[in-house]
Amino acid sequence: GFTYSSGGGDFTAIMKYDARAGRMFREDRKQDSGGTWIKDSVDVTSVFKAVFDFDNIEVGYINFPQGGAPDFCMVALGDQYPQRPSQTHNQGVRFMLKLSKDAAGDGAPIRELAGTSAVFRMGIDELHNAYEAGKAANAGKLPIVALKTTLPVTSGQGTKKSTNYQPVFEIVGWAARPEDLVFVPKARTVQTAQAQPAAAAAPATGSTPVGAPAAKQAAMADSDFG
């Protein structure tokens, strides 16, 4: 359900952040022995590094139905927030990225990353603040981002208690926009506008840093994304 056509027949390659496990996955498509296309999830947490297209980040509402294609109701960050289409749609964020050679492996380097979990949106919100603080000194460039660690965030009580993991992203360098990282606006279902909410509300409980498989911290040369 995470690989879908954007309207022109070409499939958009997907990245997925699993908030329950604190892991980053590359979602590839491959054929099984019978020739059927299936989804292959590749854990790239330890080597994740990518150029994030934060110039074209989108926010709004997303529905990820079980076994079906996701439904997006998005606007460019800064535009009037759309009306929630249904109770199954949750606040989300979406943007394109280009994986480093290590993270892309034999898969497509150009990917879409989208998510609705509060911890994911909090991680992206903090990263976007760092992007805003640094973009003036890096005019015409996009941030090179690594997954530094994760933070466990516990919510609920008793049988409803659960723990998710907030990603802690880090800008490890800046790069000129890769030629193949091209933003193509997708169809949007924008309804009655309303005030734009924050990316995510802070959890009621605190969080404590825990280690995750470490991504390389040094800034990467443009050749790593060639």
Beta strands, then each sheet from edge to edge (+ up, - down):
strand 1: 14-18
strand 2: 23-31
strand 3: 37-43
strand 4: 49-52
strand 5: 58-63
strand 6: 71-76
strand 7: 90-99
strand 8: 110-115
strand 9: 141-155
strand 10: 162-176
sheet 1: 3+ 2- 1+ 8+ 7- 4+ 9- 10+
sheet 2: 3+ 2- 1+ 8+ 7- 5+ 6-
end
